[in-house]
Amino acid sequence: MDNEHSSVKKTIAILMRLSEKPYEFSALELSARLGITRSTVHRNLNELMSVLIVTQNPSTKKYRLGPTAYTIGATYLTTFDYLAQIRLILARATEDIGQTIGLAKLVGEKVLDLIEIETYQPIRIGRKEGSYYPIHCGTYGKCTMAYFQPRERLEEIVRSTPLPKLAKNTITDPDALLENYALIRERGYAISDEELSDGLIGIGAPVFDSSGRIFGCVATALIKVASGDDAVERLIPKIMQSAAEVSRYII
């Protein structure tokens, strides 16, 4: 059973790596990055390819996620209650403010990008659906984790999780991050000013389920140089309103 458990963990590690940029890796690259022997990587890849969870690029010979992986992910989305209605709410909000808006979801102790309603921008602001967000920067991660319960476990997570610097204002100190979480709870919204990406400022508001537990976050991001001085203050109530509307559909 131990060998079977270890094999499953290695397979999951391979799949998680293939879900990250650049989304294609050779067996040698996977072996080096994951610390798994090349023969084991090949064996797992062959099993995954047999059911099309993984495919091989005929040009580069590198491996990437296949159509069965999409089917599994799509099933998760289609079984999520009220997804169509939530997309409609976010689509209306996107049209209203002229900015990309998305919804992230707390999954265990991680923050998953669930929905992105894109509008035209000269650069892509949102990440792709299905991406995980860091807990210490960006409105999705900060706003969601600020309301994580129990608070004792939240502090343990913050103090045991690497907090790498990703942009010029990224919060990398655990105490400063916990203080920022407290400010988010006091205000009822989160601001990320060039914390996740240089040049971007994000605005996020929490989404709660019917019992009042944190579900996730509705957020948008602006290109700072292209936004007016009052853009953030103008958008805060709109994002909070959208988050409140989405919360009505979360059981």
C-alpha positions in Angstrom: 0.0 0.0 0.0 2.9 2.4 0.8 4.3 1.9 -2.7 0.8 2.5 -4.3 0.4 5.6 -2.2 3.9 6.9 -3.3 3.1 6.2 -6.9 -0.1 8.1 -6.7 1.7 11.1 -5.2 4.3 11.0 -8.0 1.6 10.9 -10.6 -0.2 13.9 -9.0 3.1 15.8 -8.8 3.6 15.3 -12.6 0.1 16.5 -13.4 0.5 19.6 -11.2 3.8 20.4 -12.9 2.2 20.1 -16.3 -0.5 22.6 -15.3 2.2 25.3 -14.8 4.0 27.4 -17.3 5.3 26.7 -19.9 2.8 23.8 -19.8 5.1 21.4 -21.7 8.0 19.5 -20.3 10.3 16.7 -21.3 10.6 13.6 -19.2 14.1 14.8 -18.2 12.8 18.2 -17.1 10.0 16.6 -15.1 12.5 14.2 -13.4 14.9 17.1 -12.5 12.2 19.5 -11.3 10.3 16.9 -9.2 13.2 14.7 -8.0 11.6 11.6 -9.5 13.7 9.1 -11.4 13.4 9.3 -15.2 12.2 5.7 -15.5 9.4 6.4 -13.0 8.4 9.6 -14.9 8.3 7.7 -18.2 6.2 4.9 -16.6 3.7 7.4 -15.2 3.5 9.4 -18.4 2.8 6.3 -20.4 0.0 5.3 -18.1 -1.5 8.9 -18.3 -1.1 8.9 -22.1 -3.0 5.7 -22.4 -6.2 7.5 -21.2 -5.3 10.8 -22.8 -4.8 12.7 -19.6 -1.4 13.5 -21.0 -0.4 13.8 -24.6 3.0 14.3 -26.3 3.8 17.1 -28.7 4.9 15.4 -31.9 7.2 18.3 -32.8 9.0 18.9 -29.5 8.4 15.4 -28.0 7.5 17.2 -24.8 4.5 16.2 -22.7 1.4 18.3 -21.9 -2.0 17.9 -20.4 -4.5 16.1 -22.7 -8.2 16.2 -23.5 -9.2 13.9 -20.6 -7.6 16.4 -18.2 -9.9 19.1 -19.7 -12.9 16.8 -19.3 -12.1 16.3 -15.6 -11.7 20.0 -15.0 -14.9 20.8 -17.0 -16.8 18.4 -14.9 -15.7 20.2 -11.8 -17.0 23.5 -13.2 -20.3 22.1 -14.5 -21.2 20.5 -11.2 -20.6 23.8 -9.4 -24.0 25.1 -8.3 -25.3 28.3 -9.9 -22.1 28.7 -12.1 -24.1 30.1 -15.0 -25.8 32.7 -12.9 -22.5 33.8 -11.3 -20.9 34.1 -14.7 -23.8 36.3 -15.7 -23.4 38.6 -12.6 -19.7 38.9 -13.4 -20.3 39.5 -17.1 -22.6 42.4 -16.2 -20.1 43.8 -13.8 -17.3 43.6 -16.4 -19.4 45.4 -18.9 -20.3 48.1 -16.3 -16.8 48.9 -15.3 -14.9 48.0 -18.5 -12.4 45.8 -16.6 -11.7 42.1 -16.4 -13.5 40.6 -13.3 -13.0 37.1 -11.9 -13.9 34.9 -9.0 -11.5 32.8 -6.9 -12.5 30.0 -4.6 -10.9 28.7 -1.4 -10.0 25.1 -1.9 -8.7 23.6 1.3 -5.9 26.0 2.2 -5.3 27.3 -1.3 -6.9 29.9 -3.6 -8.1 28.7 -7.0 -8.9 31.0 -9.9 -12.4 29.7 -10.8 -13.8 32.2 -13.3 -12.3 35.0 -15.4 -14.6 37.3 -17.5 -12.1 39.1 -19.8 -12.4 42.4 -21.4 -10.0 43.9 -23.9 -6.7 45.1 -22.4 -3.4 45.7 -24.1 -1.9 43.2 -21.7 -3.5 40.2 -20.0 -4.4 41.1 -16.4 -6.0 37.9 -15.1 -4.5 34.5 -14.9 -6.0 31.5 -16.6 -8.9 29.7 -14.9 -7.6 26.8 -12.8 -4.5 28.7 -11.6 -3.6 28.9 -7.9 -2.9 32.3 -6.4 -0.3 33.0 -3.7 -1.7 33.9 -0.3 0.5 36.9 0.3 -0.1 39.1 -2.8 -2.8 39.9 -5.2 -6.4 40.5 -4.2 -7.6 36.9 -4.7 -5.1 35.4 -2.3 -5.1 38.1 0.3 -8.8 38.8 0.4 -9.7 35.1 0.6 -7.1 34.1 3.2 -7.9 37.2 5.3 -11.2 35.5 6.3 -9.8 32.0 6.7 -10.9 30.1 9.8 -9.7 29.2 12.4 -7.4 32.2 12.8 -4.9 30.1 14.7 -4.5 27.9 11.6 -4.2 30.9 9.4 -1.3 32.2 11.4 0.4 28.8 11.1 -0.1 28.8 7.3 1.3 32.3 7.0 4.4 31.5 9.1 5.1 28.2 7.3 4.5 29.2 3.7 7.2 30.8 1.6 6.4 34.4 0.8 8.5 35.2 -2.3 8.9 38.7 -3.7 7.0 38.8 -7.0 6.7 42.5 -7.6 8.1 45.7 -6.0 5.5 45.9 -3.2 5.0 42.2 -2.4 4.5 41.6 1.3 7.1 39.1 2.3 7.0 39.5 6.1 4.5 37.2 7.9 3.7 39.8 10.6 3.0 42.5 8.0 0.8 40.1 6.0 -1.3 39.2 9.1 -1.7 43.0 9.8 -2.8 43.4 6.2 -5.3 40.6 6.6 -6.7 42.4 9.7 -7.0 45.7 7.6 -8.9 43.8 4.9 -11.4 42.4 7.4 -11.9 45.9 8.9 -12.4 47.5 5.5 -14.4 44.7 3.9 -12.2 44.8 0.8 -8.6 44.2 -0.4 -6.2 46.3 -2.4 -3.1 44.9 -4.1 -0.9 47.8 -5.3 1.9 46.3 -7.5 2.2 43.3 -5.2 1.6 40.5 -7.6 2.7 42.2 -10.8 4.5 45.5 -11.4 2.2 48.2 -12.9 -1.1 46.6 -11.7 -3.4 47.5 -8.9 -6.1 45.0 -7.8 -9.4 45.5 -5.9 -11.1 42.5 -4.3 -14.1 41.8 -2.1 -14.9 38.6 -0.1 -17.6 36.2 -1.1 -19.3 34.2 1.7 -21.5 31.1 1.7 -25.0 31.0 3.3 -23.5 30.2 6.7 -21.2 33.1 6.6 -18.0 31.2 5.9 -15.5 32.5 3.4 -16.0 31.1 -0.1 -13.6 33.2 -2.1 -13.2 36.6 -3.7 -14.5 38.7 -6.6 -11.7 40.9 -8.0 -10.6 43.2 -10.8 -7.2 44.7 -11.7 -6.2 48.0 -13.3 -3.2 49.1 -15.3 -2.0 52.0 -13.0 -0.6 54.3 -15.7 -3.9 54.0 -17.7 -6.2 54.7 -14.7 -7.4 57.9 -13.3 -6.6 59.0 -9.8 -10.1 58.2 -8.6 -10.4 54.9 -10.4 -9.8 52.7 -7.3 -12.2 54.6 -5.1 -14.8 54.5 -7.8 -14.5 50.8 -8.3 -14.4 49.6 -4.7 -18.2 49.8 -4.1 -18.9 48.2 -7.5 -16.6 45.2 -6.7 -18.2 44.9 -3.2 -21.6 44.9 -4.7 -20.7 42.2 -7.2 -19.2 40.1 -4.4 -22.4 40.5 -2.4 -24.5 39.4 -5.4 -22.4 36.3 -5.9 -22.6 35.5 -2.2 -26.4 35.1 -2.6 -25.9 32.1 -4.8 -23.3 30.3 -2.7 -25.0 27.7 -0.5 
